[in-house]
Amino acid sequence: MIKYNPKVWFSLIFHSFRGETFKMLIPVVLVIGAITTAIAFIELHYFPDLVGSTITIHSLLGIVLGLFLVFRTNTAYDRWWEGRKLWGAMVNNCRNMAIKFSVLDLSKEEKDHLALNISDYVYAMKEHLRDGVKLEELKNQSDIENADHIPNFISRKIYTFLQKLYSDNRISGEELLMLDKEIKSLTDITGGCERIKNTPIPYSYSAYMKKFIFVYVLTLPLGIVPQFDYWSIPIVMTVFYFLVSIELIAEEIEDPFGRDANDLPIDELCAKITSNTKSLLS
């Protein structure tokens, strides 16, 4: 996630963003420029009176396209912000769990083991939402490699530890219910993140948006060449760049758990949770 000062206008205006998604646009923009050049050349030299200006039609279509892009970016941002709220809840719940366990009469080994399990849970969840859990990031790897859903497996280990404390009469029933609520919240948060991860924007909507952008841009030279001549080339390239950039930004943030520049800083959040729980349970 890119950290910046939103109050420093000039640095934001002149900042050159070098994200991979924007580098992908360069070849396509050049192709659009070549197509616009060919259309402008043919229209100006061979059919100067055949096609009149259709700028009014493209203005009306531009309004519709703008509404679609606004809805698209708002939907993607809602997913990004919901993911951030879920990980914020994860930070708070892990802290609450560590605080409540820290006041119990536990040995140092038990507290250290619990801190490792909480840390393993968040790191396992982080990679579970990406390409798969990295076992080398986990401190306690016993029997984990055989688990189908590693975050659930670690949550079960924490709950087993809690149930053993109750069976040994080391905590009361009220304390069991209080701590059970915190463990349950881990599963609720994981389920919420999986819902965002596994439910992308509907295919037909995404495909239609891309087709609409390309048809609009490819027909735009027919509307503006009679008025702008060869200046239509940079105009169309610029319009295409901005329209597709908005679509690519929406694609990037609609899955907020990855490693893109604008994704959530969940690596930092995992490190923060590990540090907090270790401090509280030490």
Order of alpha helices (4+ residues) and beta strands (2+ residues): alpha-alpha-alpha-alpha-alpha-alpha-alpha-alpha-alpha-alpha
